[in-house]
Amino acid sequence: MQSITRNIEALGKKTSQSIEECGYIVMLFLESIFWLVFGKRRNQSIRMAAIVSEAKQIGVDAVAISAVLCFAIGIMLAIQGIETLKTFGAQSQVILGIALSVTREFSPLIIGILVAGRSGSSIAARLGTMNESQEIDALQVMGINPVRYLATPVLVAMIIMLPLLTILGDFMGLLGGAVYSNIELNISFAAYAERSFEILSVDDIAQGLIKSVVFAGIIALVSLSNGFQVSGGAEGVGRATTRSVVMSISFIVLADMIFTYFLNR
């Protein structure tokens, strides 16, 4: 009986902590938007230099690895698609599968997971270290709001750069599919491109971009909230970093499932 009571108490405690953390993330988002909109009126505008710096770390520095991964995904889809369609003698229809899969699904998903692991962990570790070394407290003493100074530039840069990386991922994924289709089916690049443009619509591209904006918000807010709430020294920083990556990827996959369900009905 006591074990059941303890389990119920532990479940209640976890539920309470989860609700509290969700509330913290929502308030962090609302405060970031507040400073973005009204910061200039209060003579505390968001520094453009900070946004540019974050955008470079999040997006520009990730261009090479994003391009390579999405190119590889395009080749993988072409291989699997051609082998599957051979059963029906419809290998040329692989272009349809690649075009829709890359733009709607794989490009935003792969980019989101990549940025969550690469930049999300970095953001959480940086803020956690600043929290433990009392640098955030020092900012507050100097009259500098930590959310305005540290969180808002990250959120803005993430929302700008993820859709741009997704567009790059779309192009590289289609290019990877074109390369393998040319080798395996002798489909020329011109014919592949023409067929892809016939298949794709604005809605297909927009679906991936909408997902990327949502993923950007998830990565930024989860990483920032974990960084701001670090405790326990260096070990706590490590836990927060790992937790931010796991939570971001989990929420990205769940959000992707929900968006895919509703956007394809």
N, C-alpha and C positions, 0 to 999 in steps of 0.2 A: 504493500500500500504506500509506504514511504517513497519507494522508487518511482511509483506512478506520479505522486505529488511533486517530486523533484523534477521529473521530466516535464510536467505541465508548467511548473514554475520557470524552467529553462526555456520552454517554448514561448511562454508569455514575455519573458525578458528579451528574447531574440526578436519577437514581433514588435515590442515597444522600441527597441533600438533601431529596427528597420524603418519604422514609421518616423522616428525622430530624424534619421539620416535622410529620408526622402524629403522631409520638411526643410532640412538644412540645404539640400541641393536646390529645392525650389526657391528658397529665399536668396541663395547665392546667385541664381539666374536672374531673379527680379532685381536684385541690387546691382548686378552688372549692367542690365538694361537701363536702370535708372541713371547710373553714371554716364553711360554712353549717350543718353538722350539729354540729360539735364546738367552734365558735368561742366559744360562751357558756361552756363548761366551762373554757376557757383564759383567760377574762376578756378575750376579744377578739371579741366578738360582732359580727355584721354590722350596720352602722348603718341603721336604718329610714329615716332622713332621706335617706341616699344612694340607697336603693332607690326611694323616692318621687320624688326628683329625677330619677333615670334614667327612671322610668316616665313622668314628665311629658314629658321630651324625646322618648322613643321613641314613646309612645302618644298622650297627650293632644294634643300639638302636631301630630300627624299625622292627627287625626280628619277635618279638613276635606278635605284632599287625598285621603285614603282613600275618603271618602264620594263625592266627585266622580268619581274613577276607576272605582269599582265601579258607580256609577250608569250611567256611560258604557258599561261592559262589558255591563251588563244590556240596554241599548238596542241595542248592537251584536249581541248574541246574538239578540235579538228580530228585528232586521232580517234577519240571515242565515238564521235559522230559518224565518221566514215565507216568504222568497223561495225557499228550498229545498223547503219542504213544499207550495208552490203546485203543483209538478209532480205531486203525488199527491192534491191537493185535501184536504189534512189540516192546514190552517193552524192550527186550534185546538189541535193537539198540540204547538205551539211551547211551551206552558206546561211540558210535561214536560221538554223539552230544556233550557229556561232553569233550571228549579228544580234539576235534577240537576247541570248544568254549573257553575252558580254555587256551590252548596254544596260539591260534591265537589272541584272543580278550580280554577275561576277566582278565587274570592275568596281562598283561602289563597295561591295563586301570585302574584296581583297584589300582595297585601299584603306577602308576603315580598320580592318584588323591590323594592317601594317602600321598605320599611324598610331593606333592604340598601344601597340607593343613598343614602337620606337619613340614617339613623342609623349604619349600619355604617361609612360613610366618616368621619363625625364622630368616632366612637369611635377608629378607627385614627389619625386625624390628631391627636386630643387626646393619646392615649398616646404617639404618636411624638414629638410636641413635648415632652412631659414627659420622655421618655427622652433626647432630645438635649440638653435643658437641665439634665439630671442631677437632676431632681426625684424620679425614682424611686429613684435612689441615695440621695438625702437621706432618703426615707421609710425605707429599709432601715437607714440609720445611726441613725435615731430609734427603731428597733425595731418599725416598722410594716410588716407583711407586705404587699407591693404587690398580690398576688393577692386577699387578703382585703379590702383597702381599695379597690381599683380594679376588679378583675375580677368578683368575686362579685355585687356590686350590679347590674352590667350584665346578667349572665347571668339573675339572678332577675327583674329588671324586664322583660327581653326575653321570658322564658317566660310571664310574666303578661300582658303587653300584646298580644302577637301574636294569641293566641286571641280576646281581646276585640275587637281590630280586625277579625279575621276574621268574627266574629258581626255586627259593623256592616256589613262588606262583603257578607255574605249578604243582609242586609235591603235594603241600597241596590241590590244587583244585581237582586234580585227586584222592587224598586220600579221600577227602570229598565225592566225587561221589561214590567211592568204598564202603565206609561205609554205605551210604544209600541204594545203590544197593544190598549190602549183606543183609541188614535188610528187604528190601521190596521184592526183587526178588530172594533171596538166591543164588546170584552169589558169588562164593568164591573170595577171594582177589587174589589168584593165577590166576584164569581164567580172572578176570577183568584186571590184569596187563598184561597178555599175549595178550588179545584182544586189549588193548590200544597200546601196542608196535607194533602190526600188523597194526593198523590204522595210527599211527603217522609216519611222515617222517621228515627228517632233515629240509625240507622247512617249515613245520608247526612250529617247534621250532624257526627257524631263523626268521620267520615273526614276532613273538612276541618279539624277542630280538631286531630286527631292530626298531620296534616301541618304545621299552623301551629306546633305545639310543636317538631317536628323542625327546621323552618326557623328558629325562634328560636334554637335551640342552634347551628345552623350559622352564622348571622349573628354571634352574640355571640362564639363561639370563634374564627372566622376573623378577625374585626376585632380582637379582643384580641391574638391571636397575632402578627398583622402589626404592630400598634402596639408591642408589647413588644420586637419584634426589629428595630426601625428602626435604621438606621445610614446615615451619609452626609449628615448635615445636613438642610437644607430640601429638597434634591432627594430625599433618602431618604424623608422624610415624604410627599412627593408620590407617590413610587413605591409606598409602602406603602398609601396611601389608595386609589389606583387598583387596586392588586392585591387589596386586601380586597374591593372591590366586585365585581370580575370573578370572583374565586374564589367569593364568596358566591352570586352569581347562578348561576354554573355548577353549584355543588354543589346549589343549590335545585332547578334544573331536573332534574338527574340523580336526586336523591332523590325528586322528584315522580313521575318516570317509574317508578322502582322501586316506590314505594308504590301508584301507580295500578295497576300490573300485579298486585301481590299482593292488594290490597284488593278488586279487582273479579273475582277468579277464583271 
